[in-house]
Amino acid sequence: MGNLFKITINKGMPIYEIITKSGACEDFVITAIHETGHLLSAIRLGLSPGVTTIVRNEDAGRAGGSEYEETLLRGDVSDHEVIATGLPRKEGIHSMAGVAALRLMGIFDLDSLQGADSDIEGAARLLGDMSIEDYINEALDLLRSGTNPLALQLLAEQLLLHKTIGSGYAEQIVSVADGETTMEETLEAIELWGERFILD
């Protein structure tokens, strides 16, 4: 299988450290960072994340995926009421967080948009007057804040290691970045509970 992405990665880019540390091929690292951008934004925005994977689905034409539970609003809710909930903005940020994560790692412009067609379509469908770049910038602001750069890196490393992780495990890794627990405690839990802890 050839490279999915035609992106040049140089030593000075933050993504290079993850490639070197993980020993994974560039495509998997790019996919892992993109998907963990979605995952971390879902956690931070309270969008009920699900399973995140970098296992390729050739039939669906997907290099990976990050699920979240969409919030369904009553059918009689007006557009104004929907906008007032803040949900469209959160979902727009979530849609473009994969692109933002790649930009945070040094991949810019059109390169960061490779493979993001469904993300762009999702963001474009949302209500409001924000552009795709507005959503990317808001996602960048989110991913740059606090401990999120470390959380993004740790999540990407864990996704590269395990290929698929559940939301509970992802939240555990974010708590490591936040200083609420340690990686040693996380590894002890994996020893105790095995793969089901990672997929939870």
C-alpha positions, -999 to 999 in steps of 0.1 A, spaced: 0 0 0 15 34 -10 14 66 8 -20 82 11 -7 117 18 17 137 -3 31 158 25 67 167 30 78 165 67 110 181 78 130 178 110 120 212 123 83 203 124 67 192 157 52 161 139 87 149 132 93 141 169 62 119 170 73 101 138 108 95 153 95 85 187 68 61 175 88 46 145 55 46 126 52 56 90 43 92 81 8 82 69 -2 66 102 12 96 122 -6 121 100 -38 101 105 -33 96 142 -28 134 148 -58 142 126 -81 118 144 -68 128 179 -76 164 170 -112 153 166 -110 132 198 -95 158 220 -119 185 208 -148 162 215 -136 156 250 -129 193 257 -162 205 241 -183 179 259 -194 162 227 -194 126 241 -165 110 222 -166 74 210 -140 50 195 -111 65 176 -90 44 152 -63 45 126 -72 12 112 -79 18 75 -112 10 60 -105 5 23 -142 -1 14 -152 32 29 -121 50 17 -111 60 52 -77 61 68 -92 63 103 -120 77 122 -131 94 154 -167 89 165 -187 111 188 -223 110 198 -243 136 180 -267 156 201 -302 154 187 -324 184 193 -362 183 191 -376 187 156 -396 218 165 -365 238 176 -360 269 155 -327 278 138 -323 306 163 -327 283 193 -302 258 178 -276 285 174 -283 297 209 -273 263 223 -238 267 209 -239 232 195 -234 242 158 -203 261 168 -189 232 188 -196 208 160 -179 231 135 -149 233 157 -149 195 161 -152 190 124 -121 211 117 -101 200 147 -83 173 127 -70 199 103 -61 222 132 -42 194 149 -21 190 118 -14 227 116 -4 227 152 22 200 143 36 221 114 15 210 84 -1 240 69 -24 252 41 -36 227 16 -15 199 30 -35 200 63 -67 197 43 -57 164 26 -83 137 34 -105 162 52 -133 163 26 -160 149 49 -149 172 78 -152 202 55 -186 191 43 -197 186 79 -186 221 89 -201 237 59 -235 222 67 -237 239 101 -257 270 108 -242 304 113 -220 327 94 -186 312 102 -162 301 74 -142 269 73 -111 290 83 -130 305 112 -137 269 125 -101 259 119 -89 290 139 -112 283 168 -101 247 168 -65 258 168 -72 281 197 -87 252 216 -59 228 208 -32 254 218 -47 262 251 -36 248 285 -24 212 285 -40 204 251 -7 203 231 6 177 255 -27 158 255 -28 158 217 7 143 216 0 117 242 -33 107 225 -15 104 191 12 83 206 -13 60 223 -34 57 191 -2 48 171 6 22 198 -29 6 201 -44 15 167 -79 18 183 -88 35 216 -120 41 234 -133 73 249 -127 62 285 -90 54 278 -87 87 259 -100 106 289 -75 87 310 -47 99 288 -60 135 289 -60 133 327 -23 123 324 -17 155 304 -37 175 329 -15 161 358 -45 144 375 -30 109 371 3 94 358 12 72 329 25 47 354 -10 44 369 -24 41 334 0 13 325 -9 -5 358 -46 -3 348 -38 -18 314 -19 -47 331 -49 -53 354 -77 -49 328 -60 -57 296 -72 -46 262 -107 -38 274 -93 -9 294 -79 6 262 -111 0 242 -134 13 269 
